[in-house]
Amino acid sequence: MEDILVISKAVHQDTSGAISFLVTLCGFDDIMKKQSIENEKGRRFMDKKIIAETDRLILRRYRATDIQDLYEYLSNPKVLEYEPYKPMTMEEVKENLESRIASDEMIAVELKSTGKMIGNVYLGKCDCNSLELGYVFNEDYWNLGYARESCEKLIENAFEHGIHRISAYCDPKNPNSWELLEKLGFTREGFLQKNVYFWKDGHDQPIWKDTYIYGLLNSKEN
Ligand SMILES: CC(C)(COP(=O)(O)OP(=O)(O)OC[C@H]1O[C@@H](n2cnc3c(N)ncnc32)[C@H](O)[C@@H]1OP(=O)(O)O)[C@@H](O)C(=O)NCCC(=O)NCCS
């Protein structure tokens, strides 16, 4: 696949000092130069930017053509039950997609067999060379091992590129999420009682939620 870029071994340090492995693609600087010189050609090239591959999946940056696939899962109340946002309209998804395209923290998961974008993994940069992991998948693609397959690969890449620790936070009422974390090797490190709320009730009172904290350390570190 000539359009696929290989992740380099270099670790990129951004202006805030955070280590980012997601932009350390082979030839990244060359691509940026190429883009400024040959805008259209460069844009098409960047559109193809691949972060990693697994047997069944391509893990890549978002692109404008993901709109329908993104709408499919961001408009589903069951998928968003534990998320801090409500099901979105097509207009809201369009706006949301723009921020995903601009971000190197949101990774789209594409099925190799059909080209469909079936969900996303979030790898947010945190202090102390750490990342925060999150994930949201289209309900039609749950229980097929895709979330695990994509997270495993991205975690492996992160640790290979020197990330020290990955944290994750989830609702104890969402076993789909914390069971996935445990399958990925994460340890439950904490239980916070009613520490957060996303919504208020009919009397304008917070609907408090508990949180599990999970963590995974880079076993390759000394
Ligand atoms: C959380 C979420 C990503 C988990 O997705 P998932 O598909 O259940 O997770 P997995 O990829 O681990 O797949 C689980 C099952 O796929 C099955 N499976 C089928 N084919 C498989 C394969 N080829 N390889 C591996 N597992 C496979 C397994 O039985 C596995 O279950 P088990 O490990 O208990 O046996 C999904 O439920 C989701 O998107 N939820 C909504 C968003 C959300 O709540 N996000 C978290 C907020 S904190």
The ligand as an SDF file (V2000), in Angstrom:
LIG
                    3D

 48 50  0  0  0  0  0  0  0  0999 V2000
  -16.4140    0.4010   25.3090 C   0  0  0  0  0  0  0  0  0  0  0  0
  -16.4690   -0.2120   23.9230 C   0  0  0  0  0  0  0  0  0  0  0  0
  -15.4660    0.4740   22.9910 C   0  0  0  0  0  0  0  0  0  0  0  0
  -16.0700   -1.7070   24.0430 C   0  0  0  0  0  0  0  0  0  0  0  0
  -16.1760   -2.3160   22.7690 O   0  0  0  0  0  0  0  0  0  0  0  0
  -16.1900   -3.8940   22.5960 P   0  0  0  0  0  0  0  0  0  0  0  0
  -16.4440   -4.1880   21.1860 O   0  0  0  0  0  0  0  0  0  0  0  0
  -17.1000   -4.4920   23.6220 O   0  0  0  0  0  0  0  0  0  0  0  0
  -14.7100   -4.3000   23.0250 O   0  0  0  0  0  0  0  0  0  0  0  0
  -13.7250   -5.4310   22.5110 P   0  0  0  0  0  0  0  0  0  0  0  0
  -12.9970   -5.0010   21.3150 O   0  0  0  0  0  0  0  0  0  0  0  0
  -12.9030   -5.7990   23.6990 O   0  0  0  0  0  0  0  0  0  0  0  0
  -14.6170   -6.6680   22.1010 O   0  0  0  0  0  0  0  0  0  0  0  0
  -15.2060   -7.4800   23.0870 C   0  0  0  0  0  0  0  0  0  0  0  0
  -15.5940   -8.8640   22.6080 C   0  0  0  0  0  0  0  0  0  0  0  0
  -15.4460   -9.0880   21.2280 O   0  0  0  0  0  0  0  0  0  0  0  0
  -15.4530  -10.5250   21.0440 C   0  0  0  0  0  0  0  0  0  0  0  0
  -14.7220  -10.8880   19.8310 N   0  0  0  0  0  0  0  0  0  0  0  0
  -15.3170  -11.3410   18.7010 C   0  0  0  0  0  0  0  0  0  0  0  0
  -14.3990  -11.5200   17.7420 N   0  0  0  0  0  0  0  0  0  0  0  0
  -13.2040  -11.2020   18.2690 C   0  0  0  0  0  0  0  0  0  0  0  0
  -11.8860  -11.1960   17.7650 C   0  0  0  0  0  0  0  0  0  0  0  0
  -11.6130  -11.5530   16.4920 N   0  0  0  0  0  0  0  0  0  0  0  0
  -10.8760  -10.8030   18.5860 N   0  0  0  0  0  0  0  0  0  0  0  0
  -11.1340  -10.4480   19.8560 C   0  0  0  0  0  0  0  0  0  0  0  0
  -12.3850  -10.4270   20.4090 N   0  0  0  0  0  0  0  0  0  0  0  0
  -13.4100  -10.7920   19.6060 C   0  0  0  0  0  0  0  0  0  0  0  0
  -14.8520  -11.1200   22.2950 C   0  0  0  0  0  0  0  0  0  0  0  0
  -15.7440  -12.1030   22.7430 O   0  0  0  0  0  0  0  0  0  0  0  0
  -14.7540   -9.9380   23.2360 C   0  0  0  0  0  0  0  0  0  0  0  0
  -15.3610  -10.2110   24.4790 O   0  0  0  0  0  0  0  0  0  0  0  0
  -14.5710  -11.0180   25.6340 P   0  0  0  0  0  0  0  0  0  0  0  0
  -13.1610  -10.5070   25.6430 O   0  0  0  0  0  0  0  0  0  0  0  0
  -15.3260  -10.6950   26.8690 O   0  0  0  0  0  0  0  0  0  0  0  0
  -14.6380  -12.4420   25.2200 O   0  0  0  0  0  0  0  0  0  0  0  0
  -17.8830   -0.1260   23.3100 C   0  0  0  0  0  0  0  0  0  0  0  0
  -18.7810   -0.7860   24.1590 O   0  0  0  0  0  0  0  0  0  0  0  0
  -18.3500    1.3140   23.1150 C   0  0  0  0  0  0  0  0  0  0  0  0
  -18.0150    1.9740   22.1260 O   0  0  0  0  0  0  0  0  0  0  0  0
  -19.1880    1.8050   24.0430 N   0  0  0  0  0  0  0  0  0  0  0  0
  -19.7410    3.1810   23.9430 C   0  0  0  0  0  0  0  0  0  0  0  0
  -18.7280    4.2450   24.2480 C   0  0  0  0  0  0  0  0  0  0  0  0
  -18.1730    4.1210   25.6310 C   0  0  0  0  0  0  0  0  0  0  0  0
  -18.8870    3.7930   26.5760 O   0  0  0  0  0  0  0  0  0  0  0  0
  -16.8860    4.4370   25.7530 N   0  0  0  0  0  0  0  0  0  0  0  0
  -16.1930    4.4120   27.0250 C   0  0  0  0  0  0  0  0  0  0  0  0
  -16.4410    5.6410   27.8000 C   0  0  0  0  0  0  0  0  0  0  0  0
  -15.4580    5.6180   29.2910 S   0  0  0  0  0  0  0  0  0  0  0  0
  1  2  1  0
  2  3  1  0
  2  4  1  0
  2 36  1  0
  4  5  1  0
  5  6  1  0
  6  7  2  0
  6  8  1  0
  6  9  1  0
  9 10  1  0
 10 11  2  0
 10 12  1  0
 10 13  1  0
 13 14  1  0
 14 15  1  0
 15 16  1  0
 15 30  1  0
 16 17  1  0
 17 18  1  0
 17 28  1  0
 18 19  1  0
 18 27  1  0
 19 20  2  0
 20 21  1  0
 21 22  1  0
 21 27  2  0
 22 23  1  0
 22 24  2  0
 24 25  1  0
 25 26  2  0
 26 27  1  0
 28 29  1  0
 28 30  1  0
 30 31  1  0
 31 32  1  0
 32 33  2  0
 32 34  1  0
 32 35  1  0
 36 37  1  0
 36 38  1  0
 38 39  2  0
 38 40  1  0
 40 41  1  0
 41 42  1  0
 42 43  1  0
 43 44  2  0
 43 45  1  0
 45 46  1  0
 46 47  1  0
 47 48  1  0
M  END
$$$$
